[in-house]
Amino acid sequence: MLITLAGEDLRRGRRARLAVVLGSLAAFGPLTIDMYLPAMPGMAHDLHTSAPLVQLTLTVFVVGLAAGQVIAGPLSDAWGRRRPLLLGLALYVAGSLWCAFAPDVGWLIAGRAVQSLGAATGVVLSRAIVRDLFEGTAMTRFFSTLMLVNGAAPILAPVVGGQLLTVATWRAVFLVLAGFGTVLSVAVVLALPESLPAQRRRSGFRDTLRAFRTLGTDRHYLRHVLAAALMFAAVFAYISGSSFVLQEVYGLSAQQYSLVFGGNGLGIVLFGQLNGLLVGRVAHEHTLLRGALGVAVTGAASVAVAAVARLPLPVLLVSLFVVVSMLGVVLANATSLALAGHGASAGAASSLQGLLQFLVAGVAASAMSLAGQASAVPMAATMLVCAAAALGVLTLARQPVSARSAPPSSP
């Protein structure tokens, strides 16, 4: 049987297949965002609209990604993981096709909303399934393993998107995303058995409300969820602003930009894997999390100095790499620490994490867009504020490490 408390009984081949499928589901967000980033300036021209309206398609997707998780997570606690997941994948494919054939920016925004609700199921349920199968350090290591696949999305997506633009229009990007959703639907049917047995499912709406009330009063959970959300917002400011900043302010081509973006994604993968090697052997999750946030704040401060002083582009790019690379370490440790004590309500806990993560990111991106894209300063300021706030939340709300060492509740 696939389910195990510690995750150590999974055979290596099955564990690898599980990592590929769950990592691909978790990658829905970055993949669907990053692949069309190089096309955003061209989309504004082709659809005869403004850059802020094209950026709104990104904000709408993020908000839908947050809202969809609040629906899919608790629903999966009652129905199991597979049925909501397959329904979400069908929505994702339909939304991608809608975007591909959108005649104007209004239809594109609507298609992105549908697409985001489908993508949300993959993002939230990938975390819930990991919590179903793993506990403790084994869970943290598996989340780090997912960064091999999840981190590949920001590496490959903009490169693929940039190369597609050399032979086709931006609409081809959404056709490719529809194909990805179709392939992943087949993979879920064939390779992802149900991880939540009927006897562990929640019976109704009251149970869901009780779970959210418990989560909302758990300082340990909220502390790590907010730290992850604010760090993600710092990186999301880079994601939503760098396409215009690096191409229009610093003069990079779509292909050059995609390579820079992919290089930063490689940093997420490398440091995510380093985290998996270190956790439980060299350092505790708390130590690695605080260290990564400290490095991120330092990198964000360097980004701000480079933007304000108009330092050479390599200085800005190195600083951005430092900040973005820390995301793999922060998300793996913060997610594991947040979900550790909530095995009985993994779907609800994962959904609330996703809601806060993407809402905070959406608000940060919207605030940044109001300042315009005439320079890198708005992007840099947003990154620094969010990274510093993440470290502040983790530090100011600090609880004794012994609270984490207590064994988590049984899944």
C-alpha positions in Angstrom: 0.0 0.0 0.0 1.3 3.5 -0.9 0.4 5.3 2.3 3.0 5.3 5.1 3.5 7.4 8.2 7.1 8.3 7.6 7.3 7.9 3.9 10.4 5.6 4.2 8.6 2.5 3.0 8.0 3.9 -0.5 10.1 2.0 -3.1 12.5 4.2 -4.9 10.8 4.0 -8.3 7.4 4.7 -6.9 8.8 7.6 -4.8 10.4 9.1 -8.0 7.1 8.8 -9.9 5.3 10.4 -7.0 7.8 13.3 -7.0 7.4 13.9 -10.7 3.6 14.0 -10.6 3.3 16.0 -7.4 6.1 18.3 -8.4 4.3 19.0 -11.7 1.1 19.7 -9.9 2.8 22.1 -7.6 4.4 23.7 -10.6 1.1 24.8 -12.1 1.4 28.3 -10.6 5.0 29.2 -11.7 4.6 27.4 -15.0 1.4 29.2 -16.0 2.8 32.5 -14.9 6.4 32.2 -16.2 5.8 30.8 -19.6 4.0 33.9 -20.9 6.2 36.5 -19.2 8.5 37.1 -22.2 5.3 37.7 -24.3 3.7 40.3 -22.1 5.0 43.4 -24.0 4.0 41.8 -27.3 0.6 40.9 -26.0 -0.1 44.5 -25.1 0.7 45.5 -28.6 -1.2 42.7 -30.3 -4.4 43.2 -28.2 -4.2 47.0 -28.6 -4.1 47.5 -24.8 -1.9 48.9 -22.1 0.9 47.2 -20.1 -1.1 47.6 -16.8 -4.0 45.7 -18.3 -1.8 42.9 -19.5 -0.3 42.8 -16.0 -3.8 42.5 -14.6 -4.1 39.1 -16.3 -1.3 38.1 -13.9 -3.0 39.6 -10.9 -6.3 37.9 -11.8 -4.5 34.6 -12.1 -2.9 34.9 -8.7 -6.2 35.9 -7.0 -8.0 33.0 -8.6 -5.1 30.7 -7.6 -5.7 31.8 -4.0 -9.5 31.5 -4.1 -9.5 28.2 -5.8 -7.3 26.7 -3.1 -9.7 27.6 -0.4 -12.4 25.6 -2.3 -10.3 22.6 -3.4 -8.4 22.0 -0.1 -11.4 21.6 2.3 -13.4 19.8 -0.5 -10.6 17.2 -0.7 -10.7 16.6 3.0 -14.3 15.4 2.5 -14.1 13.8 -1.0 -10.6 12.6 -1.1 -7.8 14.0 -3.3 -8.4 12.5 -6.7 -11.9 13.7 -7.7 -11.3 17.4 -7.0 -7.9 17.1 -8.6 -9.2 15.6 -11.9 -12.0 18.2 -12.0 -9.5 21.0 -11.5 -7.3 19.7 -14.3 -10.3 19.7 -16.7 -10.9 23.4 -15.7 -7.3 24.2 -16.3 -7.3 22.8 -19.8 -10.5 24.6 -20.7 -9.2 27.9 -19.3 -5.9 27.5 -21.3 -7.8 27.0 -24.5 -10.0 30.0 -23.7 -6.9 32.2 -23.3 -5.4 30.9 -26.5 -8.4 32.1 -28.6 -9.2 35.3 -26.6 -10.1 38.1 -29.1 -9.3 40.9 -26.6 -7.8 41.6 -23.2 -11.2 41.3 -21.5 -11.7 37.7 -22.7 -8.1 37.0 -21.8 -8.6 38.1 -18.3 -11.8 35.9 -18.0 -9.9 32.9 -19.4 -7.1 33.4 -16.9 -9.7 33.4 -14.1 -11.0 29.9 -15.2 -7.4 28.7 -15.7 -6.4 29.8 -12.3 -9.2 27.9 -10.5 -8.1 24.7 -12.2 -4.4 25.3 -11.4 -5.3 25.9 -7.8 -6.3 22.3 -7.2 -2.9 21.1 -8.3 -1.0 23.5 -6.1 -3.0 22.9 -2.9 -3.5 19.2 -3.3 0.1 18.5 -4.0 1.0 19.8 -0.5 -2.0 17.9 1.1 -0.9 14.6 -0.5 2.6 15.0 0.7 1.2 15.6 4.2 -0.9 12.5 3.9 2.1 10.4 3.1 5.0 11.9 5.1 5.8 13.2 8.6 8.6 15.2 10.2 12.0 15.5 8.5 10.9 13.0 5.9 8.2 15.5 4.9 10.7 18.4 4.7 13.1 16.3 2.5 10.3 15.3 0.2 9.2 19.0 -0.2 12.8 19.7 -1.1 12.8 16.9 -3.6 9.7 18.5 -5.2 11.9 21.5 -5.9 13.7 19.5 -8.6 10.4 19.5 -10.6 8.7 22.6 -9.2 11.9 24.6 -9.6 12.3 23.4 -13.2 9.2 25.3 -14.1 10.8 28.8 -13.8 13.9 27.4 -15.6 12.1 25.9 -18.6 8.9 27.9 -18.8 10.3 31.3 -19.8 12.9 29.6 -22.1 10.1 27.7 -23.8 8.0 30.8 -24.0 10.8 32.8 -25.4 11.6 30.2 -28.1 7.9 29.9 -29.0 7.8 33.6 -29.7 10.5 33.1 -32.4 8.2 30.8 -34.4 4.6 31.6 -33.2 2.5 34.2 -31.4 1.8 34.4 -27.7 -1.3 32.3 -28.3 0.9 29.2 -28.8 2.0 29.5 -25.1 -1.5 28.8 -23.9 -1.9 25.9 -26.4 1.2 24.4 -24.9 -0.2 24.9 -21.4 -3.4 23.1 -22.4 -1.4 20.2 -23.6 0.6 20.1 -20.4 -2.7 19.9 -18.4 -4.0 17.1 -20.6 -0.8 15.0 -20.1 -0.9 15.6 -16.4 -4.5 14.5 -16.2 -3.5 11.2 -17.7 -0.6 10.9 -15.3 -2.9 11.4 -12.3 -5.3 8.8 -13.5 -2.5 6.2 -14.1 0.1 7.0 -11.4 -1.5 8.8 -8.5 -3.7 6.6 -6.2 -5.9 8.1 -3.6 -3.9 9.1 -0.5 -6.8 9.9 1.9 -8.8 6.8 2.9 -12.5 7.2 3.5 -12.1 6.7 7.3 -9.9 9.8 7.6 -12.1 12.2 5.6 -14.1 15.0 7.2 -17.9 14.6 7.2 -19.2 18.1 6.6 -19.2 21.9 6.6 -18.9 22.1 10.4 -15.8 20.1 10.5 -14.3 22.4 7.9 -15.2 25.5 9.9 -13.7 23.9 13.0 -10.5 23.1 11.1 -10.2 26.7 9.9 -10.9 28.0 13.4 -8.1 25.8 14.8 -5.7 27.0 12.1 -6.5 30.6 12.7 -5.6 30.4 16.4 -2.4 28.3 15.9 0.5 30.8 16.2 3.1 28.2 15.2 1.1 27.5 11.9 0.4 31.2 11.1 4.0 32.3 11.8 5.4 29.9 9.2 2.6 30.4 6.7 3.0 34.2 6.8 6.8 34.0 6.5 6.4 31.8 3.4 3.7 34.1 2.0 5.8 37.2 2.4 8.9 35.6 0.9 6.8 34.4 -2.0 5.5 38.0 -2.4 9.1 39.2 -2.6 9.9 36.8 -5.4 6.5 37.5 -7.1 7.4 41.2 -7.3 10.4 40.1 -9.3 8.2 37.7 -11.4 5.6 40.4 -12.3 8.0 43.3 -12.7 11.1 41.9 -14.2 9.7 41.3 -17.7 9.2 45.0 -18.3 12.2 46.2 -16.2 14.8 43.9 -17.8 13.5 44.2 -21.3 12.3 47.8 -21.5 14.6 49.5 -19.0 17.8 47.5 -19.4 17.2 46.4 -23.1 17.3 42.6 -22.9 15.6 40.7 -25.7 12.8 38.2 -24.9 15.2 35.4 -25.4 17.9 37.0 -23.2 15.3 37.6 -20.5 14.1 34.1 -20.6 17.7 32.8 -20.0 18.1 35.2 -17.0 14.8 34.1 -15.6 15.7 30.4 -16.1 19.0 30.9 -14.4 17.3 32.2 -11.3 14.9 29.2 -11.4 18.0 27.0 -11.4 19.0 28.7 -8.1 15.7 27.6 -6.6 16.4 23.9 -7.6 20.0 23.9 -6.4 19.4 25.5 -3.0 16.2 23.4 -2.6 18.3 20.2 -3.0 21.0 21.5 -0.7 18.3 22.1 1.9 17.2 18.4 1.6 20.8 17.3 2.2 21.2 19.5 5.2 17.9 19.2 7.1 18.0 16.7 9.9 21.7 16.1 9.3 23.4 19.4 9.8 20.7 21.8 10.8 17.1 22.0 12.0 14.3 23.3 9.8 14.0 26.4 12.0 17.7 27.2 11.6 17.7 26.8 7.8 14.5 28.9 7.5 15.9 31.8 9.5 19.2 31.6 7.6 17.6 31.6 4.2 15.4 34.6 5.1 18.5 36.5 6.4 20.3 35.9 3.1 17.1 37.0 1.1 16.9 40.3 3.0 20.6 40.9 2.3 20.1 40.2 -1.4 17.0 42.3 -1.6 18.8 45.2 0.0 21.5 44.8 -2.7 18.8 44.8 -5.4 17.5 48.1 -4.0 21.0 49.7 -4.0 21.6 48.6 -7.6 18.2 50.0 -8.7 18.5 53.4 -7.0 22.2 53.9 -7.9 21.7 52.5 -11.4 24.6 50.1 -11.0 25.6 47.9 -13.9 23.2 45.2 -14.9 25.4 42.3 -13.7 25.2 43.7 -10.1 21.4 43.7 -10.3 21.2 40.2 -11.8 23.5 38.7 -9.2 21.4 40.3 -6.4 18.2 39.0 -7.9 19.7 35.5 -8.1 20.5 35.6 -4.4 16.9 36.5 -3.4 15.1 34.2 -5.8 17.3 31.2 -4.9 16.3 31.3 -1.3 12.6 30.6 -2.2 13.3 26.9 -2.4 14.8 26.7 1.1 12.1 28.9 2.6 9.1 27.2 1.1 10.3 23.6 1.9 11.0 24.4 5.5 8.1 26.7 6.2 5.6 24.5 4.6 6.8 21.4 6.5 6.8 23.3 9.8 3.3 24.7 9.2 1.7 21.4 8.2 3.4 19.2 10.7 0.7 19.4 13.4 -2.3 19.3 11.0 -2.3 15.9 9.4 -6.1 15.5 10.1 -6.9 18.6 8.2 -4.1 18.8 5.6 -6.4 20.0 2.8 -7.7 22.9 4.9 -4.2 23.8 6.2 -2.7 23.7 2.7 -5.6 25.8 1.3 -5.2 28.5 3.9 -1.5 28.6 3.2 -2.2 29.0 -0.5 -4.8 31.7 0.1 -2.4 33.8 2.2 0.5 33.2 -0.1 -1.1 34.3 -3.3 -3.2 37.1 -1.8 -0.2 38.7 -0.2 1.7 38.3 -3.5 -1.2 39.7 -5.5 -1.5 42.8 -3.2 2.3 43.4 -3.4 2.3 43.1 -7.2 -0.7 45.4 -7.5 0.9 48.0 -5.3 4.1 47.8 -7.3 2.3 48.2 -10.6 0.8 51.5 -9.4 4.3 53.0 -9.2 4.9 52.1 -12.9 7.7 50.3 -14.7 9.9 53.3 -15.6 12.7 51.9 -13.5 13.7 49.0 -11.3 13.1 50.9 -8.1 9.4 49.9 -7.5 10.3 46.2 -8.0 13.3 46.5 -5.7 11.5 48.3 -3.0 8.7 45.7 -3.0 11.1 42.9 -2.8 13.0 44.4 0.2 9.8 45.3 2.1 8.4 41.8 1.7 11.6 39.9 2.5 12.2 42.0 5.6 8.6 41.5 6.7 9.0 37.7 6.3 12.1 37.7 8.6 10.3 40.0 11.0 7.2 37.8 11.3 9.4 34.7 11.9 11.5 36.6 14.5 8.9 38.6 16.4 6.4 35.6 16.7 9.1 33.3 17.7 8.2 30.3 19.9 10.6 27.8 21.5 12.1 25.2 19.2 10.9 22.6 21.6 7.3 23.3 20.3 8.4 21.9 17.0 10.1 18.9 18.4 6.9 17.5 19.8 5.6 14.7 17.6 3.0 15.9 15.1 -0.6 14.6 15.2 -1.2 11.5 13.3 -2.4 12.0 9.8 
